[in-house]
Amino acid sequence: MIFSPVEIQETVNMFMRQKLDIRCITMGISLLDCADSDSGRACQKIYDKVMRCAGNLVKVGQDIEKEFGVPIINKRISVTPIALVAGASGASSYVDYCRTLNRCAKELGVNFIGGFSALVQKGITPADKILIDSIPEALAVTDYVCSSVNVGTTKNGINMNAVRLMGETIKKTSEASKDCAVNGCAKLVVFTNAPEDNPFMAGAFHGPGEGDAVINVGVSGPGVILAAAKEFKGRPINELADGIKKMAFKITRMGQLVGTEAARRLGVDFGILDLSLAPTPAVGDSVARILEEIGLEGAGAPGTTAALAMLTDMVKKGGVMASTNVGGLSGAFIPVSEDEGMINAVKQHSICLEKLEAMTCVCSVGLDMIAIPGDTPATTISGIMADEMAIGMVNNKTTAVRLIPVPGKKAGDWVEFGGLLGGAPVMEVSRFSCADFINRGGRIPAPIHSFRN
């Protein structure tokens, strides 16, 4: 017998009771060969290539779900940052490129398509500026397209001109899409050290260093890790850590199997496996509840950052033992609106924006899916962004911001985003201004430890 009855029952429990799933299979597609001096021809080339490469993506995902009995929640696409492709056209707006991507996503039946993006960590080209200026309208008139902008790296420092511009863009995007089913800011993320192979939205794009087409897989299992934590209740932290690591190993092996098989059937390379703990609004699928099980009265209590550091590290260690393809973000997400435990922590006042920022020093990504008052100044948004980017730059890790200023809402109000995006209380933001700092512009130089040659 290959598997014991105990192992079989354990696997069944993971899927049926602990909400284990493959959160996404994302096909990355290079569009570098679609650049054209005529934007109409470029858009047609993009449409043709995406439809050709990803034509069977949804079907293959569904077939694997049925054959393996593994839930695959989202089928997604990421493409080359559009600013790199559209710059050759001389177009004054890239909204048509966004509409083309949206058309592809709709016809293919995928959940999201990412890559309406720009890489501006050291400077802003004319194409980058056009793309950023196009974001508010583009995200308001499309449903499936996600946008991202990388404004800093450990090697290059932080482009504060881009940080200022993105604060203004977030405000404009929120206003432009205030009457849409989903606020455009929920599909817009600002990065430092953005990975080129991330399968998770809204920050996925297919980096210029990637191949022509690959499959990247995102695995998620907060419920499974929560169950593992419960088994070690009252035990020393090192024993708990070992239990989490072993469970992360098992989760990753399942993702490796699915990713390899999906890539084989689609005739593309298997890229990376991202084993981030990505919560959902469903009860029992929460990173915050894992922290509580570890011993915190509420997420945000003293000790939260230490507990989260251990959790993230053990997930990574278990993953790299299970697969040589681990990449992307790989850690623990702490979005507010997509985690019912985190929502409860905000309501109970055990966590605040500043504590969330501290937690991002040790986990994946950053300040994610956080609703803030609609009258928050653009410079304040840029200041929050700059703080988060600095954490990523100095610690040589990926950090990001997905803030949603909600028109007409104030701190304490509730806002609903729907679906996997969930809903959230509007969080309080500091009243003190950083406008003079943000308006300086320029660039924060790279830290001394970036010089490693």
Sine and cosine of phi, psi and omega as CSV:
sin_phi,cos_phi,sin_psi,cos_psi,sin_omega,cos_omega
0.00,0.00,0.77,-0.64,-0.02,-1.00
-0.96,0.27,-0.69,0.72,-0.03,-1.00
-0.88,-0.48,0.64,-0.77,0.04,-1.00
-0.98,0.17,0.35,-0.94,0.06,-1.00
-0.83,0.55,-0.56,0.83,0.01,-1.00
-0.91,0.42,-0.68,0.73,0.00,-1.00
-0.91,0.41,-0.65,0.76,0.02,-1.00
-0.89,0.45,-0.72,0.70,0.00,-1.00
-0.90,0.44,-0.60,0.80,0.02,-1.00
-0.88,0.48,-0.68,0.73,0.01,-1.00
-0.91,0.40,-0.67,0.74,0.03,-1.00
-0.87,0.50,-0.70,0.72,0.01,-1.00
-0.89,0.46,-0.60,0.80,0.02,-1.00
-0.84,0.54,-0.70,0.71,-0.07,-1.00
-0.99,0.16,-0.69,0.72,-0.17,-0.99
-0.99,0.12,-0.57,0.82,-0.14,-0.99
-0.92,-0.40,-0.44,0.90,-0.14,-0.99
-0.93,-0.36,0.16,0.99,0.16,-0.99
0.88,0.47,0.51,0.86,0.08,-1.00
-0.93,0.37,0.67,-0.74,0.04,-1.00
-0.39,-0.92,0.25,-0.97,0.28,-0.96
-1.00,0.07,0.93,-0.37,-0.11,-0.99
-0.92,0.38,-0.56,0.83,0.02,-1.00
-0.28,-0.96,0.55,-0.84,0.32,-0.95
-0.91,-0.41,0.82,-0.57,-0.11,-0.99
-0.86,-0.51,0.85,-0.53,0.08,-1.00
-1.00,0.00,0.86,-0.51,0.09,-1.00
-1.00,-0.02,0.76,-0.65,-0.07,-1.00
-0.78,-0.62,0.79,-0.61,0.07,-1.00
-0.98,0.19,0.75,-0.66,0.05,-1.00
-0.93,-0.37,0.23,0.97,-0.05,-1.00
-0.87,0.50,-0.50,0.86,0.00,-1.00
-0.99,0.10,0.10,0.99,0.00,-1.00
-0.98,-0.20,-0.02,1.00,0.00,-1.00
-0.89,0.45,0.62,-0.78,-0.03,-1.00
-0.42,-0.91,0.52,-0.86,0.02,-1.00
-0.93,0.36,-0.30,0.95,0.05,-1.00
-0.96,-0.30,0.87,-0.50,-0.08,-1.00
-0.90,0.43,-0.53,0.85,0.05,-1.00
-0.89,0.46,-0.71,0.70,0.04,-1.00
-0.91,0.41,-0.62,0.78,0.01,-1.00
-0.88,0.47,-0.70,0.72,0.01,-1.00
-0.89,0.45,-0.62,0.79,0.02,-1.00
-0.92,0.40,-0.65,0.76,0.04,-1.00
-0.88,0.47,-0.67,0.74,0.02,-1.00
-0.88,0.47,-0.73,0.68,0.01,-1.00
-0.86,0.52,-0.74,0.67,-0.05,-1.00
-0.88,0.47,-0.68,0.73,-0.06,-1.00
-0.95,0.33,-0.70,0.72,0.00,-1.00
-0.89,0.46,-0.68,0.73,0.00,-1.00
-0.91,0.41,-0.59,0.81,0.00,-1.00
-0.94,0.35,-0.72,0.69,-0.07,-1.00
-0.96,0.29,-0.64,0.77,-0.14,-0.99
-0.96,-0.27,0.22,0.97,-0.06,-1.00
-0.83,0.56,-0.55,0.84,-0.05,-1.00
-0.96,-0.29,0.14,0.99,-0.10,-1.00
-0.85,0.53,-0.78,0.63,-0.05,-1.00
-0.91,0.42,-0.69,0.73,-0.02,-1.00
-0.89,0.46,-0.71,0.70,0.01,-1.00
-0.87,0.48,-0.68,0.73,0.04,-1.00
-0.87,0.50,-0.70,0.72,0.00,-1.00
-0.91,0.41,-0.64,0.77,0.01,-1.00
-0.90,0.44,-0.68,0.73,0.01,-1.00
-0.91,0.41,-0.63,0.78,0.06,-1.00
-0.83,0.56,-0.74,0.68,-0.05,-1.00
-0.93,0.36,-0.69,0.72,-0.09,-1.00
-0.96,0.28,-0.62,0.79,-0.07,-1.00
-0.99,-0.13,-0.23,0.97,-0.05,-1.00
0.94,0.34,0.44,0.90,-0.05,-1.00
-0.95,-0.32,0.87,-0.49,0.03,-1.00
-0.91,0.41,0.79,-0.62,0.13,-0.99
-0.91,-0.41,0.97,-0.25,-0.21,-0.98
-0.95,0.32,-0.69,0.73,-0.08,-1.00
-0.77,-0.64,0.64,-0.77,0.17,-0.99
-0.91,-0.42,0.83,-0.56,-0.18,-0.98
-0.69,-0.72,0.21,-0.98,0.04,-1.00
-0.74,-0.67,0.61,-0.79,0.18,-0.98
-0.81,-0.59,0.55,-0.83,-0.06,-1.00
-0.75,-0.66,0.23,-0.97,0.07,-1.00
-0.80,0.60,0.68,-0.74,0.05,-1.00
-0.74,0.67,0.84,-0.54,-0.14,-0.99
-0.87,0.49,-0.47,0.88,0.03,-1.00
-0.87,0.48,-0.50,0.87,0.02,-1.00
-0.97,0.25,-0.40,0.92,-0.05,-1.00
-1.00,-0.08,-0.66,0.75,-0.14,-0.99
-0.99,0.17,-0.28,0.96,-0.07,-1.00
-0.85,0.52,-0.48,0.88,-0.02,-1.00
-0.95,0.30,-0.27,0.96,-0.15,-0.99
-0.99,0.13,-0.43,0.90,-0.07,-1.00
0.97,0.25,0.18,0.98,0.00,-1.00
-0.93,0.37,0.51,-0.86,-0.01,-1.00
-1.00,-0.01,-0.15,0.99,0.05,-1.00
-0.53,-0.85,0.56,-0.83,0.01,-1.00
-0.94,-0.34,0.34,0.94,0.01,-1.00
-0.88,0.47,-0.58,0.81,0.02,-1.00
-0.90,0.44,-0.56,0.83,0.07,-1.00
-0.90,0.44,-0.65,0.76,0.02,-1.00
-0.91,0.41,-0.66,0.75,0.04,-1.00
-0.88,0.47,-0.61,0.79,0.02,-1.00
-0.90,0.44,-0.71,0.71,0.04,-1.00
-0.88,0.47,-0.64,0.77,0.01,-1.00
-0.90,0.44,-0.65,0.76,0.04,-1.00
-0.88,0.47,-0.68,0.73,0.04,-1.00
-0.86,0.50,-0.74,0.67,-0.04,-1.00
-0.87,0.49,-0.68,0.73,-0.03,-1.00
-0.91,0.42,-0.71,0.71,-0.04,-1.00
-0.95,0.32,-0.51,0.86,0.00,-1.00
-1.00,0.10,-0.31,0.95,0.01,-1.00
0.99,0.16,0.36,0.93,0.04,-1.00
-0.99,0.11,0.31,-0.95,-0.07,-1.00
-0.98,0.20,-0.67,0.74,0.01,-1.00
-0.53,-0.85,0.38,-0.92,0.15,-0.99
-0.75,-0.66,0.83,-0.56,-0.07,-1.00
-0.94,-0.33,0.46,-0.89,0.05,-1.00
0.72,-0.70,0.09,1.00,0.14,-0.99
-0.98,0.21,0.97,0.24,-0.32,-0.95
-0.70,-0.71,0.28,-0.96,0.07,-1.00
-0.58,-0.81,0.56,-0.83,0.03,-1.00
-0.93,-0.37,0.97,-0.25,-0.15,-0.99
-0.79,-0.61,0.54,0.84,-0.09,-1.00
-0.90,0.44,-0.39,0.92,-0.03,-1.00
-0.83,-0.55,-0.29,0.96,0.00,-1.00
-0.10,-1.00,0.27,-0.96,-0.05,-1.00
-0.89,-0.46,0.90,-0.43,0.06,-1.00
-0.98,0.18,0.25,-0.97,0.08,-1.00
-0.82,0.57,-0.62,0.78,0.01,-1.00
-0.91,0.41,-0.64,0.76,0.05,-1.00
-0.87,0.49,-0.69,0.72,-0.03,-1.00
-0.91,0.42,-0.65,0.76,0.02,-1.00
-0.90,0.44,-0.67,0.74,0.00,-1.00
-0.89,0.46,-0.73,0.68,-0.01,-1.00
-0.88,0.48,-0.66,0.75,0.04,-1.00
-0.90,0.43,-0.43,0.90,-0.03,-1.00
-0.99,0.11,-0.27,0.96,-0.13,-0.99
-0.84,0.54,-0.76,0.65,-0.06,-1.00
-0.83,0.56,-0.76,0.64,0.00,-1.00
-0.93,0.37,-0.68,0.73,-0.07,-1.00
-0.86,0.51,-0.69,0.72,-0.03,-1.00
-0.98,0.21,-0.33,0.94,0.04,-1.00
-0.98,0.19,-0.49,0.87,-0.08,-1.00
-0.98,-0.19,0.06,1.00,0.04,-1.00
-0.80,-0.60,0.35,-0.94,-0.06,-1.00
-0.94,-0.34,-0.48,0.88,-0.21,-0.98
-0.92,-0.38,-0.10,0.99,-0.11,-0.99
-1.00,0.00,0.70,-0.72,0.07,-1.00
-0.91,-0.40,0.52,-0.85,-0.09,-1.00
-0.82,-0.58,0.55,-0.84,0.05,-1.00
-0.53,-0.85,0.48,-0.88,0.03,-1.00
-0.68,-0.74,0.81,-0.58,0.04,-1.00
-1.00,-0.10,0.90,-0.44,-0.12,-0.99
-0.95,-0.30,-0.01,1.00,-0.02,-1.00
-0.28,-0.96,0.37,-0.93,0.15,-0.99
-0.58,-0.82,0.31,-0.95,0.07,-1.00
-0.89,0.46,-0.57,0.82,-0.04,-1.00
-0.97,0.25,-0.52,0.85,-0.12,-0.99
-0.94,-0.34,-0.19,0.98,-0.09,-1.00
1.00,0.07,-0.34,-0.94,-0.06,-1.00
-0.88,-0.48,0.80,-0.60,0.05,-1.00
-0.99,0.16,0.99,-0.13,-0.07,-1.00
-0.95,0.31,-0.38,0.93,0.14,-0.99
-0.90,0.44,-0.65,0.76,0.03,-1.00
-0.94,0.35,-0.61,0.79,0.03,-1.00
-0.88,0.48,-0.71,0.71,0.04,-1.00
-0.88,0.47,-0.70,0.71,-0.02,-1.00
-0.90,0.45,-0.63,0.78,-0.02,-1.00
-0.95,0.30,-0.50,0.87,0.12,-0.99
-0.87,0.49,-0.69,0.73,0.04,-1.00
-0.92,0.40,-0.63,0.78,-0.03,-1.00
-0.92,0.38,-0.62,0.78,0.03,-1.00
-0.89,0.46,-0.68,0.73,0.04,-1.00
-0.88,0.48,-0.71,0.70,-0.01,-1.00
-0.91,0.42,-0.62,0.78,-0.01,-1.00
-0.91,0.41,-0.68,0.73,0.02,-1.00
-0.87,0.48,-0.68,0.73,-0.01,-1.00
-0.93,0.36,-0.65,0.76,-0.05,-1.00
-0.91,0.41,-0.48,0.88,-0.07,-1.00
-0.93,-0.38,0.34,0.94,-0.08,-1.00
-0.89,0.45,-0.40,0.92,0.01,-1.00
-0.98,-0.19,0.08,1.00,0.00,-1.00
-0.99,0.11,0.31,-0.95,0.02,-1.00
-0.87,0.49,-0.61,0.80,0.04,-1.00
-0.81,-0.59,0.81,-0.59,0.04,-1.00
-0.87,0.49,0.72,-0.69,-0.05,-1.00
-0.84,0.54,-0.46,0.89,0.00,-1.00
-0.91,0.41,-0.37,0.93,0.07,-1.00
-0.95,0.32,-0.22,0.98,0.01,-1.00
-0.92,-0.40,0.36,0.93,-0.08,-1.00
-0.74,-0.67,0.82,-0.58,-0.01,-1.00
-0.74,-0.67,0.61,-0.79,0.02,-1.00
-0.92,-0.39,0.78,-0.63,-0.15,-0.99
-0.91,-0.42,0.39,-0.92,0.46,-0.89
-0.85,-0.52,0.65,-0.76,-0.03,-1.00
0.83,0.56,0.73,0.69,0.00,-1.00
-0.90,0.44,0.78,-0.63,0.06,-1.00
-0.97,0.25,0.55,-0.84,-0.04,-1.00
-1.00,0.09,-0.04,1.00,-0.11,-0.99
-0.77,-0.64,0.40,0.92,-0.04,-1.00
-0.95,0.31,0.83,-0.56,0.01,-1.00
-1.00,0.05,-0.16,0.99,-0.09,-1.00
-1.00,0.00,0.60,-0.80,0.07,-1.00
-1.00,-0.06,0.49,-0.87,0.29,0.96
-1.00,-0.09,0.09,1.00,-0.18,-0.98
-1.00,-0.10,0.13,0.99,-0.06,-1.00
-0.96,0.29,0.73,-0.69,0.24,-0.97
-0.51,-0.86,0.33,-0.94,-0.02,-1.00
-0.99,-0.12,0.96,-0.28,-0.13,-0.99
-0.90,0.44,0.45,-0.89,-0.02,-1.00
-0.90,0.43,-0.26,0.97,0.06,-1.00
-1.00,0.01,0.01,1.00,-0.02,-1.00
-1.00,0.07,0.18,-0.98,0.04,-1.00
-0.98,0.22,-0.18,-0.98,-0.09,-1.00
-0.94,0.34,-0.65,0.76,0.03,-1.00
-0.39,-0.92,0.70,-0.71,0.00,-1.00
-0.60,-0.80,0.28,-0.96,0.14,-0.99
-0.93,-0.37,0.84,-0.54,0.11,-0.99
-0.92,-0.38,0.63,-0.78,-0.10,-1.00
-0.86,-0.52,0.69,-0.73,0.10,-1.00
-0.93,-0.37,0.87,-0.50,0.01,-1.00
-0.96,-0.27,0.60,-0.80,0.00,-1.00
-0.65,-0.76,0.67,-0.74,0.01,-1.00
-0.43,-0.90,0.78,0.63,0.04,-1.00
-0.83,0.55,-0.61,0.79,-0.01,-1.00
-0.90,0.43,-0.62,0.79,0.02,-1.00
-0.93,0.37,-0.68,0.73,0.03,-1.00
-0.91,0.41,-0.58,0.81,0.07,-1.00
-0.88,0.48,-0.68,0.73,0.02,-1.00
-0.89,0.45,-0.64,0.77,0.04,-1.00
-0.90,0.44,-0.64,0.76,0.01,-1.00
-0.90,0.44,-0.60,0.80,0.00,-1.00
-0.90,0.43,-0.53,0.85,0.01,-1.00
-0.92,0.40,-0.39,0.92,-0.06,-1.00
-0.94,-0.34,0.45,0.89,-0.04,-1.00
-0.86,0.51,0.79,-0.61,0.03,-1.00
0.99,0.17,-0.05,1.00,-0.03,-1.00
-1.00,0.04,0.33,-0.94,0.03,-1.00
-0.83,0.55,0.47,-0.88,-0.10,-1.00
-0.89,0.46,-0.58,0.82,-0.01,-1.00
-0.91,0.42,-0.56,0.83,0.06,-1.00
-0.94,0.35,-0.67,0.75,0.08,-1.00
-0.87,0.50,-0.71,0.71,-0.01,-1.00
-0.85,0.53,-0.67,0.74,0.00,-1.00
-0.90,0.43,-0.62,0.79,0.04,-1.00
-0.91,0.42,-0.65,0.76,0.05,-1.00
-0.91,0.43,-0.66,0.75,0.00,-1.00
-0.87,0.48,-0.69,0.72,-0.01,-1.00
-0.91,0.42,-0.62,0.79,0.01,-1.00
-0.94,0.35,-0.62,0.79,0.06,-1.00
-0.88,0.47,-0.58,0.82,0.06,-1.00
-0.86,0.52,-0.74,0.68,-0.03,-1.00
-0.90,0.43,-0.66,0.75,0.02,-1.00
-0.88,0.48,-0.70,0.71,-0.06,-1.00
-0.91,0.42,-0.62,0.78,0.02,-1.00
-0.87,0.49,-0.63,0.78,0.04,-1.00
-0.90,0.44,-0.68,0.73,0.03,-1.00
-0.90,0.44,-0.61,0.79,0.05,-1.00
-0.87,0.48,-0.68,0.73,0.01,-1.00
-0.88,0.47,-0.75,0.67,-0.03,-1.00
-0.91,0.41,-0.70,0.71,-0.02,-1.00
-0.89,0.46,-0.70,0.72,0.01,-1.00
-0.88,0.47,-0.68,0.74,-0.03,-1.00
-0.94,0.34,-0.66,0.75,0.02,-1.00
-0.89,0.45,-0.69,0.73,0.02,-1.00
-0.89,0.46,-0.67,0.75,0.00,-1.00
-0.88,0.47,-0.71,0.70,-0.05,-1.00
-0.94,0.35,-0.49,0.87,-0.01,-1.00
-1.00,0.00,-0.12,0.99,0.05,-1.00
0.95,0.32,0.52,0.85,0.04,-1.00
-0.78,-0.62,0.13,-0.99,0.02,-1.00
-0.97,0.25,0.49,-0.87,0.18,-0.98
-1.00,0.08,0.87,-0.49,-0.07,-1.00
-0.99,0.10,-1.00,0.01,-0.05,-1.00
-0.73,-0.69,0.28,-0.96,0.10,-1.00
-0.90,-0.44,0.89,-0.45,0.02,-1.00
-0.99,-0.17,0.91,-0.41,-0.10,-1.00
-0.97,-0.23,0.58,0.81,0.04,-1.00
-0.89,0.46,0.62,-0.79,0.18,-0.98
-0.98,0.18,0.98,-0.22,-0.06,-1.00
-0.94,-0.34,0.94,-0.33,-0.06,-1.00
-0.97,0.24,0.19,-0.98,0.14,-0.99
-0.74,-0.67,0.18,-0.98,0.03,-1.00
-0.92,0.38,-0.15,0.99,-0.03,-1.00
-0.93,0.37,0.62,-0.79,0.06,-1.00
-0.90,0.43,0.72,-0.69,-0.01,-1.00
1.00,-0.05,0.00,1.00,-0.02,-1.00
-0.84,-0.54,0.76,0.65,-0.22,-0.98
-0.81,-0.59,0.73,-0.68,0.12,-0.99
-0.95,0.32,-0.60,0.80,0.01,-1.00
-0.86,0.50,-0.61,0.80,0.00,-1.00
-0.94,0.35,-0.50,0.87,0.10,-0.99
-0.90,0.45,-0.70,0.72,0.01,-1.00
-0.88,0.48,-0.61,0.79,0.04,-1.00
-0.92,0.39,-0.65,0.76,0.01,-1.00
-0.91,0.42,-0.52,0.86,0.04,-1.00
-0.91,0.41,-0.43,0.90,0.08,-1.00
0.64,-0.77,0.23,0.97,0.00,-1.00
-0.99,-0.15,0.66,-0.75,0.03,-1.00
-0.90,0.44,-0.56,0.83,0.06,-1.00
-0.37,-0.93,0.51,-0.86,0.06,-1.00
-0.85,0.53,0.77,-0.64,-0.07,-1.00
0.96,-0.29,-0.25,0.97,0.05,-1.00
-0.91,0.42,0.35,-0.94,0.09,-1.00
-0.79,0.61,0.71,-0.71,-0.07,-1.00
0.98,-0.19,-0.19,0.98,-0.06,-1.00
-0.88,0.48,-0.72,0.70,-0.04,-1.00
-0.90,0.44,-0.64,0.76,0.02,-1.00
-0.90,0.43,-0.70,0.72,0.00,-1.00
-0.90,0.44,-0.66,0.75,0.00,-1.00
-0.92,0.38,-0.59,0.81,0.04,-1.00
-0.88,0.48,-0.71,0.71,0.03,-1.00
-0.89,0.45,-0.72,0.69,-0.02,-1.00
-0.86,0.51,-0.75,0.66,-0.02,-1.00
-0.88,0.47,-0.70,0.72,-0.04,-1.00
-0.90,0.43,-0.65,0.76,-0.01,-1.00
-0.93,0.37,-0.59,0.81,0.06,-1.00
-0.89,0.46,-0.68,0.73,0.02,-1.00
-0.91,0.42,-0.69,0.72,-0.03,-1.00
-0.90,0.43,-0.67,0.74,0.05,-1.00
-0.90,0.44,-0.60,0.80,-0.03,-1.00
-0.93,0.37,-0.72,0.70,-0.06,-1.00
-0.94,0.34,-0.35,0.94,0.12,-0.99
-0.96,0.29,-0.46,0.89,-0.11,-0.99
-1.00,-0.06,-0.38,0.92,-0.10,-1.00
-0.47,-0.88,0.63,-0.78,0.11,-0.99
-1.00,0.05,0.00,1.00,-0.05,-1.00
-0.97,-0.23,0.23,0.97,-0.03,-1.00
-0.91,0.42,0.74,-0.68,-0.02,-1.00
-0.28,-0.96,-0.51,-0.86,-0.01,-1.00
0.91,0.42,-0.82,-0.58,-0.02,-1.00
-0.98,-0.19,-0.80,0.60,0.12,-0.99
0.78,0.63,1.00,-0.05,0.03,-1.00
0.08,-1.00,-0.81,-0.59,0.01,-1.00
-0.68,-0.73,0.81,-0.59,0.08,-1.00
-1.00,0.07,0.57,-0.82,0.05,-1.00
-0.78,-0.63,0.80,0.60,0.05,-1.00
-0.94,0.35,0.52,-0.85,0.02,-1.00
-0.98,0.19,-0.81,0.59,-0.14,-0.99
-0.94,0.33,-0.35,0.94,-0.08,-1.00
-0.98,-0.18,0.22,0.98,-0.05,-1.00
-0.68,-0.74,0.94,-0.35,-0.10,-0.99
-0.90,0.43,-0.51,0.86,0.06,-1.00
-0.93,0.36,-0.60,0.80,0.03,-1.00
-0.94,0.34,-0.63,0.78,0.07,-1.00
-0.85,0.52,-0.71,0.71,0.01,-1.00
-0.89,0.45,-0.62,0.79,0.01,-1.00
-0.89,0.46,-0.63,0.78,0.05,-1.00
-0.92,0.40,-0.69,0.72,-0.01,-1.00
-0.89,0.46,-0.58,0.81,-0.03,-1.00
-1.00,0.06,0.02,1.00,0.02,-1.00
0.89,0.46,0.48,0.88,0.09,-1.00
-1.00,0.02,-0.20,0.98,-0.01,-1.00
-0.67,-0.74,0.55,-0.84,0.01,-1.00
-0.69,-0.72,0.08,-1.00,-0.05,-1.00
-0.86,0.51,-0.66,0.76,-0.04,-1.00
-0.92,0.39,-0.60,0.80,0.05,-1.00
-0.94,0.35,-0.62,0.78,0.08,-1.00
-0.86,0.51,-0.65,0.76,0.04,-1.00
-0.88,0.47,-0.67,0.74,0.03,-1.00
-0.89,0.46,-0.63,0.78,0.00,-1.00
-0.91,0.42,-0.49,0.87,-0.03,-1.00
-0.94,0.35,-0.21,0.98,0.06,-1.00
-0.91,0.41,-0.38,0.92,-0.15,-0.99
-0.82,-0.57,0.04,1.00,-0.03,-1.00
-0.80,-0.61,-0.04,-1.00,-0.02,-1.00
-0.96,0.27,0.50,-0.86,0.13,-0.99
0.86,0.52,-0.84,-0.54,-0.15,-0.99
-0.11,-0.99,-0.71,-0.71,-0.03,-1.00
-0.98,0.18,0.98,-0.20,-0.24,-0.97
-0.87,-0.49,0.76,-0.65,0.07,-1.00
0.79,0.61,0.83,0.56,-0.01,-1.00
-0.93,-0.38,0.87,-0.50,0.05,-1.00
-0.99,0.11,0.72,-0.69,0.02,-1.00
-0.78,-0.63,0.30,-0.95,-0.03,-1.00
-0.84,0.55,0.60,-0.80,-0.05,-1.00
-0.91,0.42,-0.39,0.92,-0.02,-1.00
-1.00,-0.04,0.20,0.98,0.05,-1.00
-0.89,0.46,0.81,-0.59,-0.02,-1.00
-0.88,0.47,0.50,-0.86,0.03,-1.00
-0.86,0.51,-0.60,0.80,-0.01,-1.00
-0.92,0.39,-0.54,0.84,0.06,-1.00
-0.93,0.37,-0.66,0.75,0.08,-1.00
-0.87,0.50,-0.68,0.73,0.04,-1.00
-0.89,0.45,-0.60,0.80,0.02,-1.00
-0.91,0.42,-0.69,0.73,0.07,-1.00
-0.87,0.49,-0.68,0.74,0.02,-1.00
-0.88,0.47,-0.72,0.69,-0.02,-1.00
-0.88,0.48,-0.65,0.76,0.05,-1.00
-0.87,0.50,-0.71,0.70,-0.03,-1.00
-0.93,0.38,-0.63,0.78,0.03,-1.00
-0.90,0.44,-0.58,0.81,0.00,-1.00
-0.91,0.42,-0.62,0.79,0.05,-1.00
-0.87,0.50,-0.69,0.72,0.01,-1.00
-0.92,0.39,-0.69,0.72,-0.03,-1.00
-0.89,0.46,-0.76,0.65,-0.09,-1.00
-0.95,0.32,-0.56,0.83,-0.05,-1.00
-1.00,-0.08,0.10,0.99,0.05,-1.00
0.81,0.59,0.73,0.69,0.00,-1.00
-0.66,-0.75,0.26,-0.97,0.06,-1.00
-0.98,0.22,0.78,-0.63,0.18,-0.98
-0.73,-0.69,0.40,-0.92,-0.06,-1.00
-0.43,-0.90,0.24,-0.97,0.03,-1.00
-0.73,-0.69,0.79,-0.62,0.17,-0.98
-0.77,-0.64,1.00,0.07,-0.01,-1.00
-0.99,-0.16,0.58,-0.81,-0.02,-1.00
-0.79,-0.61,1.00,-0.07,0.12,-0.99
-0.95,0.32,0.87,-0.50,-0.14,-0.99
-0.98,-0.18,0.93,-0.37,-0.03,-1.00
-0.81,0.59,0.75,-0.66,0.07,-1.00
0.99,0.14,-0.05,1.00,-0.04,-1.00
-0.96,-0.27,0.51,-0.86,0.04,-1.00
-0.83,-0.56,0.18,-0.98,-0.02,-1.00
-0.82,0.58,0.74,-0.68,-0.01,-1.00
0.99,-0.16,-0.36,0.93,0.05,-1.00
-0.94,0.34,0.27,-0.96,0.02,-1.00
-0.95,-0.33,0.63,-0.78,0.07,-1.00
-0.74,-0.67,0.67,-0.74,-0.04,-1.00
-0.95,-0.32,0.76,-0.65,0.03,-1.00
-0.96,-0.27,-0.45,0.89,0.06,-1.00
1.00,0.02,0.47,-0.89,0.08,-1.00
0.87,0.50,-0.60,-0.80,0.01,-1.00
-0.89,0.45,-0.36,0.93,-0.02,-1.00
-0.96,0.26,-0.34,0.94,0.09,-1.00
0.92,0.40,-0.51,-0.86,0.04,-1.00
-0.53,-0.85,0.21,-0.98,-0.09,-1.00
-0.36,-0.93,0.44,-0.90,0.19,-0.98
-0.96,0.29,0.56,-0.83,0.08,-1.00
-0.96,0.26,0.82,-0.58,-0.10,-1.00
-1.00,-0.02,0.51,-0.86,0.00,-1.00
-0.96,0.28,0.63,-0.78,0.02,-1.00
-0.87,-0.50,0.57,-0.82,0.01,-1.00
-0.81,0.59,0.66,-0.75,0.00,-1.00
-0.99,0.10,-0.17,0.98,-0.08,-1.00
-0.99,0.13,0.68,-0.73,-0.14,-0.99
-0.99,0.10,0.54,-0.84,0.14,-0.99
-0.84,-0.55,0.33,0.94,-0.13,-0.99
-0.84,0.55,-0.68,0.73,-0.03,-1.00
-0.89,0.45,-0.60,0.80,0.03,-1.00
-0.92,0.39,-0.75,0.66,-0.05,-1.00
-0.91,0.40,-0.63,0.77,-0.06,-1.00
-0.95,0.31,-0.16,0.99,0.12,-0.99
-0.88,0.47,-0.57,0.82,-0.06,-1.00
0.93,0.38,-0.42,-0.91,0.01,-1.00
0.99,0.12,-0.50,-0.87,-0.07,-1.00
-0.59,-0.81,0.73,-0.68,0.15,-0.99
-0.98,0.19,0.87,-0.50,-0.07,-1.00
-0.89,0.46,0.40,-0.92,0.06,-1.00
-0.89,0.45,0.54,-0.84,0.01,-1.00
-0.93,0.37,0.34,-0.94,-0.10,-1.00
-0.87,0.50,-0.56,0.83,-0.04,-1.00
-0.98,0.22,0.05,1.00,0.08,-1.00
-0.97,0.23,-0.28,0.96,-0.03,-1.00
-1.00,0.04,1.00,-0.01,-0.12,-0.99
-0.89,-0.45,0.12,0.99,-0.04,-1.00
-0.95,0.32,0.00,0.00,0.00,0.00
